[in-house]
């Protein structure tokens, strides 16, 4: 293959890919490198490698804390990286938090009135990690009334990766159990942190799971911020297959169901629960090159140092032992349609919702608008915002506008 064609399809060279595979940088190291890009954290970054775990050990309970420099114009913020242990064997969540030093052991942050503290929790999307929020963590933590927590979902990122096993037999019960695998861990984390109510922000799969959490644990949330969430609309192909001839016309707006856009081999692999990350793991020294085809395109708008750090971070996560990634085929059908679509489930939601999409998002913003209508028709509050010049990773593509929008939401919650 000519070198120019080879570079076009796989941006990094064979030698660079081999070197990255051979060096085998851990997620703790690559996460640290990404989070060190955060302003006011560069010279005072928590030592993330001190919270990494050798295989077969237990999670660290205390983590490592490093206060930021007193030159921080937004006050005395404390940054913490910690692996938070959960019940059971090999279960813990990776947490990165930014909090305010209290005025007194019993007081609220920096002399604020008692009861004025709020908590924002951020969940990443499928296969990603909390480091992808590096453009948002510092700006969103500037408000003095807020503590911020970015979490890796159980079985993803630097959280523990226990075997993913379901015991349910029927399809609906498998969906419930798969959702519970993630949201029960989140609820256990909340209880461990002694947080009564919080605002939950979720991107893509994290947005889907945020809704599942709100439905399973009502009363725990102040607001939902759903960033390009997956799984809202109904699957037109499933409707056509499940109902007799003509019975699905009303639910599909009277339109013909389009031809299934995915090839049969892909739907077969999906239903067989073959993870895309298994290809990266099995490809050995070719893995970094495969990942670079996605990462260099996805992060092309970023400075080279940041794009390189995100590529290394993504590859280090993708090559880890499979765990939570195997939940995807139980939650979503081929084509990223939910097996239990969220659209009808929003009727049971009792918390305000704000949907955020990019104007170049492959997720359908009209599904978000329809979901907002369902929420409002059932007495709730819902808004939809489209961020300019942003794709599916809204928080990264249009981070300035995204941070401003979320910042206004946090201000509104303060009252």
N, C-alpha and C positions, 0 to 999 in steps of 0.2 A: 504494500500500500504506500503511495507517495506520502512524504512527510507532511505536506500541507494538508492533505485530506485527513491524515491521521490526527493532526493537531486540531482540525476543525471538529472532529467527532469526539476526541478525548484530549482536552486542553493540556493536561500535564503529560510529560514524557514517560517512556518506559522506566528510565532510570529514576526519575522523581517518584513514580508510583512504587517502584521496588523499595526505594529508600524509606518511604512513608510506611509501607507494610512492614518492613524489617524493624524499623525503630519502635513500632507498636506503642505509640503514645497513648497513655490511659485517658479516659474521659475526665478524670480529675485534673490532669495537666492541661488538656485542651480547653476545658471549661474555664479554668483559671486564666488562661491566656485571653479568652474572649471577654470575661468579666473585668479583666485588667484594662480594657479599653474604656471603661466607664469613667467619665470625669469625676474628679475628687476621690477616685478609688485607685488611680494608677499607682500612686506611691504608698498606698496604705491598704493594699488588697489583702483580704483574709487568705491564709495559707491553705488553699483548698486541698493540696496534696496531703495535709495532715488529717483530712476527713475522708481520705480514700481508704478502701478496705481491701486487705489481702484476701484471697479466696479462702472461704471457710471460717472467717472471723465474724464477730458480732459488731453491729453498728455502734458508733461512738455516741454517747449521750450528750456531751457538752459542746462538742464542736470547737471552733476557734473563733475568737472575736478580736477585731482590730478596729478601734475607733478611727474615723477619718481625721484629716488635718483640721486644726482650728481655723484655717483660712477658708473653710467651706462657707460661702455666703448665705447658705440656707439653714444654718444652724448646726447643732451637734448631732449628727446622724451616726448611728452605729451599724456596721455591716457585719453580717454573720453568715457563715456557711456551715451547715450542720446536716448530719444524717440522723433523722428523727426515728427512733425505733418504734415499731408497732407490735401488736401481739402476734404470736405464732412464730414459726421458724422462718428465718431469712426474709423478714418483711420490715422494710424501712423506707422512708421517703427522703429524697434529697431536697433540701430547703435552702434558698438564699433569701435573707431577710434584711430589710433596712428599717430601723426603728429609731425613735427619739429617746434620748436620755431623760428619764423622769426628773422633775424638780425635787422630788423626795421619793423614798421607797414606796410610799402609798399614793403619791400624786399622779396626775396626768402629765403627759409629755410637756416639758418646758413651761410649766406653770399654767397650762390650759385648765379650764374648769373641769371638775370631776365629771366623768361621763361623756366627755367630748372626743375621746379617742375612737377612731374607726380603723378597720383593717381591710386591706385590699389583698385578695389572693388571685394569683395569675396561673393559668394552666395552658400549657403548650399543646401543639397538635400532634398528629400521628408520627411516631418515630423520632420526634424532635426532642428538645430539652430546654430547660429554663434559660440557658445562655442566649437563645434566640431573641430574648427580650432585652438585650443589652442596651438598645437605643431608648428604652422606655423606663428602665428601673430608676435611674437618677432623676429625670424630670418628674415622674409621678410620685416620688418620695419627698418632694419639696414642701408639700402642704404639711404644716406642723401637727395637724390633728390626725394624721394617718401613719399607721405602720404598714409596710408592704412585705408580702411573702410571695416569692415565685417558687413553685414546686415542680419537681419531675413526677409525672404520673407513675404509679406502681408498675414495675415491669418495663419502664422506659427511662431514658436519660441515665442519671447516676443513682436512681432509686434501685432498690433490690430487684432482682429478676427471678422470682420463684417460678416454678413450672406452672403454666396456665392450663388448668384442667376444669372442665365443666361436668356436672353430674346430672343436669336436667336432660330430659328426653325429647320434649316437643320444642318446636321452633320458638314460640313466645317465651317459654320458660328459660331457654338458652339465652335469649336477649336480656331478660331480667337478671340472670346470673352473671352474664358478661358485664353488664353495666355495674352491677353490685361489686364486682371484683375491684373496680376503680373507685366508685363513690363511697363504698364502705371504708376504704383506706383513707379517703379524704375526711370523712366524718370522724374517724378515730384520731387523725392528726388534729382536727379542730378541738376535740375534747382534750387532747394532750396539751394543746396550747392554751386551753381555758378561754377560748374565744366564744362569746355568746352569739353574736351576729356579725356577718361580714359581707362585703361586696365581692362577688365572684366574677372574674373575667376569664373567658375561655376562647381559645382560637381553634377553629376547625373541629377536630375530634374533641379537643378540650371544651369547645362550646357545646357540643352535643352532650358531653358528660356533665357539664355545668347545669344543663336543663334537667338531666336525669337526677342529679343531686338535689336540685330544688324541689322536684316532685317527690322524691323519697324522704327528704328531710325538710318538710315545710317549716317555716318560722325561723330558719337559721340564716336567711339572707336578707340584706337590706336592698340589694339591687343585683341584677344580672347584666353583664356587659358581654354580648355575644359577637365575636369578631369572626366574620365569614364562617359561621357554623355549618358543619356538615349535617345532613340527615333531616332537613325540614320537609321538602316536598314528598308527595307520594310517588312511588315508582310506577310510571305508566305501563311498563312491561308486565309488572306483577299484577296490576289490575286487569290487564287484558287476559292474562293466563288464568287468573283465579276465578273470574266471573264468566257466566255463560255468554253466548253471543249477544251483543247489544246491551248487556247489563251494565257495562262499564262506561257507556257513552256519557252519561251525566257527570260522572266524576272526572272525565277527561275533557270536559268542555265541548263535547260533541265532535272533537277532532279525531282523525285517524291516529292510532298509535304509530309513531315512527318506527322504522326498522331498527332492531336492536343494534346499536352502534359498536358494540364490543365483539371481537371475534370469539368463536366458540372455544378455542383453545385457552383464551384468557379467562373466560367465565368458568371453564373447567378447573383451571389452576386456582382461581379465587375460591370456588366452592370446596376445593380440596384443601384450602387453608395453607397454600404455599406462600410464604412470606417473601416480598421482594427483597428484604434484607438478607434472606438466606442465600440469594445469588451473590451478594457482596461478600458474605462470609465464605462461600465456597470458591470464590474466584481468586483467593490468595493475593499475590502481588498485583493482580490486575484490578483488585477492588478499588484502590484509590483513583484509578483512571476512570472506572465506571461512575464513581461518585462525582468526579470532576465534571463529567458531561452535564450533570444537573447543577452542581454547586457554582460553577463558573458562570453559567447563564443566570442563575437565580440571584447571585450576589454581584453581578456585573456593574451595578450602579454604585457600589460602595468603594471606598478607597482600597487599594491593593492589600494593605496590611490587614484590614478588617475582613476582606473577602478571603484571604488566605487562612486567617484564624477560624473563620466559620467553616471553611472546607475541612480543615483538620478536625474541628469539633464534630462536624456531621459524620465524617468517616469513622471517627473513634466511637461514636454512638451506634452507627449502623452495623459495625462488625461485632458488637457485643452479643452475648448469648440471647437467643430468642425467648421472649416471655410475653409481655403485654401486647406485643404486636399481633399475636395469634387471636386476640379478641376481635380483630377487625371484621373477619368474615362472618362472625356471629351477629355483629351489630349492623353491618352494612352489606347490602347486596352488590353485585357487580355494577359499576357505574356510579358508585358512591351514593346510592339511595339507601336510606335506612330501612331495615327489615320491619321496624316499628316506627314509622315516620313521626317526627316531632310535631308536625302541623296540627294534628288532632289532639295531641297531648298538651298543647299550650292552653287548652280550656281549663285545665286543672291547676294552672300556675297562679300563685298568690303573691307574686313579687314583681315590681316594675322591671321592664326589660328595655335595653337599648341595643339595636342591631347595628353593626358597622361593617361595611363592605368597601372594596376598592372599585374604582370605575372600570378597571380591567380585570375584575375578579372572575374566576371561572365558576365560582358559586353563584347561584341565581339570586340576585337581589330582590326579584319579584316574590320569591318564596319568603324572604324576610318580611316584605311588605304584607304579604298575605298572613303570615304568622302574627305580625303586629295588629292586623285587623281583628284576628281571632282573640287576641289578648284584650283589646279594647272592647269588643262586643261582650266579653264576659266580665266587664267591670274593672279591668286592669289598666295599667299605663304602659305604653310602648312607643318607641320612636325608632326611626331608621335613618342612618346617615351614610352617605357615600363619600369616600375620601378620594380626592383627585390624584391622578397619576399613581395609582396603587393597584397591585394585583391581589392575589389571594393572601399574601403575607402583608396585610395592610399595615401592621404595626412597624414593619421594617421598610417597606417601600415609601410610605408617606408618614414617616415617624413624627415629623413636626406637627402636622395637622392632627394626626392620631393622638399625640400626647396632649394637645390643646383640648380636643374633644373630651377625652377621658378626664382631664384635669377639671373641666367644667362640671362633669358628672360628679366628681368627688366633692367639689365645692357645693353643689346642690344637695348632696346627701348630708353635708354638715348642717344645713338649714340656716 
